[in-house]
């Protein structure tokens, strides 16, 4: 693996584990056992590292969020789709856990992140619309718009809420918790014949949380 790629992977791990504000380029260099000068040769400061990490995060998230706009999603697929979304956000949790500070310090990331928010809402709306058309959800256009907005909000601040609640669950349980919260937002709109799917989600979540 090239030194540049090692720097990015190590930076992401340190940012995620220790919080982006607490990590310096010297910390990254020490973790890699290279000189700060060697790191500076590849990245002229932490800002350049964050910019490249966000580039990679954005590219992958855009691909994920475009999926519901391009293919049909069943209730079962929606569960797995949400898991993929939450897993991606968790893998870049440094961004979400320090979101306001990063967005204030990086105007370009702020602008691009707001576009990602719009895409989150659009993806949620697309999935809910398709489930409504399939007779799985009983939901009005106004309710659908509010639901999409609430799901996007939950996606964006789920990690901060979990941290504030001091939940130290394993990452897989945390991701399932996030998915379950989203399914709970959708549950009131499920048609009676499809209520079983939410009940199965509840049973799975209970089994996971009690096995910790």
C-alpha positions in Angstrom: 0.0 0.0 0.0 1.3 3.5 -0.9 2.2 5.9 1.9 -0.5 8.3 0.8 -3.2 5.6 1.2 -1.8 4.6 4.6 -2.0 8.2 5.7 -5.6 8.4 4.8 -6.6 5.1 6.4 -4.7 5.9 9.6 -6.2 9.4 9.7 -9.7 8.0 9.3 -9.1 5.5 12.1 -7.7 8.1 14.5 -10.4 10.6 13.7 -13.1 8.0 14.3 -11.5 6.6 17.5 -10.3 9.8 19.1 -12.3 12.6 17.5 -11.0 14.7 14.6 -10.3 17.9 16.8 -8.0 15.8 19.1 -5.8 14.4 16.3 -2.9 16.4 14.8 -0.7 15.6 11.8 2.1 14.8 14.3 -0.2 12.2 15.9 -0.9 10.7 12.5 2.8 10.6 11.6 3.7 9.0 14.9 1.0 6.3 14.4 2.5 5.5 11.0 6.1 5.8 12.3 7.0 8.3 9.7 8.4 11.9 10.0 6.0 14.9 9.9 8.0 16.0 6.9 7.2 12.8 5.1 3.5 13.3 5.9 3.7 16.9 4.7 5.1 15.7 1.4 1.8 14.0 0.7 -0.6 16.3 2.5 0.0 19.9 3.3 -1.8 19.8 6.7 -4.8 18.1 8.3 -7.1 20.2 6.1 -5.9 18.4 3.0 -6.4 15.0 4.6 -10.0 15.9 5.7 -10.8 17.2 2.2 -9.7 13.9 0.6 -11.5 11.8 3.2 -14.6 13.7 2.5 -14.2 13.3 -1.2 -14.2 9.5 -0.8 -17.1 9.6 1.7 -19.1 11.7 -0.7 -18.6 9.6 -3.8 -19.7 6.4 -2.0 -22.7 8.0 -0.3 -23.9 9.5 -3.5 -23.8 6.1 -5.1 -25.7 4.6 -2.2 -28.4 7.4 -2.1 -29.0 7.2 -5.9 -29.9 3.5 -5.6 -33.6 4.0 -4.6 -34.0 6.4 -7.5 -32.8 3.8 -10.0 -34.2 0.4 -8.8 -37.3 -0.9 -6.9 -36.9 -1.7 -3.2 -39.1 -4.1 -1.3 -39.7 -3.9 2.5 -37.0 -6.5 3.0 -34.6 -4.6 0.7 -35.4 -1.4 2.6 -34.1 -3.0 5.8 -30.8 -4.0 4.2 -30.5 -0.7 2.3 -30.8 1.2 5.6 -28.1 -1.0 7.1 -25.8 -0.1 4.2 -26.5 3.6 4.7 -25.9 3.4 8.5 -22.7 1.3 8.1 -21.3 3.9 5.7 -22.1 6.8 8.1 -20.6 4.8 11.0 -17.4 4.2 9.0 -17.0 8.0 8.8 -18.4 8.9 12.2 -15.8 11.5 12.9 -17.6 13.7 10.5 -21.1 13.3 12.1 -19.8 13.4 15.7 -18.2 16.8 15.0 -20.4 18.0 12.2 -21.1 21.6 13.1 -17.5 22.4 13.8 -16.3 20.8 10.6 -18.9 22.5 8.5 -18.0 25.9 10.0 -14.3 25.3 9.3 -14.8 24.0 5.8 -17.3 26.0 3.7 -16.8 23.8 0.7 -17.7 20.7 2.7 -20.6 22.6 4.2 -22.0 23.3 0.7 -21.5 19.7 -0.5 -22.9 18.2 2.8 -26.1 20.2 2.3 -26.5 18.6 -1.1 -26.1 15.2 0.5 -28.9 16.1 2.9 -31.1 16.8 0.0 -30.2 13.5 -1.5 -31.0 11.7 1.8 -34.5 13.3 1.7 -35.0 12.4 -1.9 -33.9 8.7 -1.3 -36.3 8.4 1.6 -39.1 9.9 -0.3 -38.5 7.5 -3.3 -38.5 4.5 -1.0 -41.6 5.6 0.8 -43.4 6.5 -2.4 -42.7 3.1 -3.9 -43.9 1.3 -0.8 -47.1 3.4 -0.8 -47.7 2.6 -4.4 -47.3 -1.1 -3.7 -50.0 -0.9 -1.0 -47.5 -1.4 1.9 -47.8 2.1 3.4 -50.9 4.1 4.0 -49.6 7.6 3.8 -50.6 11.0 2.4 -48.3 13.2 0.3 -47.8 15.6 3.3 -47.1 12.8 5.7 -44.6 11.3 3.2 -42.7 14.5 3.0 -42.5 14.8 6.7 -41.5 11.2 7.1 -38.7 11.7 4.6 -37.4 14.7 6.4 -37.6 13.0 9.8 -35.6 10.0 8.5 -33.0 12.3 7.0 -32.7 14.1 10.3 -32.4 10.8 12.2 -29.7 9.6 9.8 -27.7 12.8 10.3 -27.9 13.0 14.1 -28.2 9.4 15.1 -24.6 9.1 16.3 -24.7 12.2 18.4 -27.9 11.0 20.1 -26.3 7.7 20.8 -23.2 9.3 22.2 -25.3 11.6 24.4 -27.2 8.6 25.7 -23.8 7.1 26.5 -24.5 3.9 24.7 -21.3 1.9 24.4 -22.7 -0.9 22.2 -20.7 -2.8 19.6 -20.8 -1.0 16.3 -23.0 -3.7 14.7 -25.6 -3.3 17.4 -25.4 0.5 17.1 -26.1 0.2 13.4 -29.1 -2.1 14.0 -30.3 0.4 16.6 -30.2 3.2 14.0 -32.1 1.0 11.4 -34.7 0.1 14.1 -35.3 3.7 14.9 -35.9 4.4 11.2 -38.3 1.5 10.9 -40.1 2.8 14.0 -40.7 6.0 12.1 -42.2 4.1 9.2 -44.2 1.6 11.3 -47.3 3.9 12.0 -48.0 4.0 8.2 -47.7 0.2 7.6 -50.9 -1.4 6.3 -52.2 -4.1 8.7 -51.1 -7.0 6.4 -47.5 -5.7 6.6 -47.3 -5.0 10.3 -45.6 -8.4 10.7 -42.5 -7.0 9.1 -42.0 -4.4 11.8 -42.8 -7.0 14.5 -39.9 -9.1 13.0 -37.6 -6.0 13.2 -38.6 -5.6 16.8 -37.8 -9.2 17.6 -34.4 -9.0 15.9 -33.5 -5.8 17.7 -34.5 -7.3 21.1 -32.4 -10.4 20.4 -29.4 -8.3 19.5 -29.5 -5.9 22.4 -30.1 -8.7 24.9 -27.1 -10.7 23.6 -24.6 -7.9 24.4 
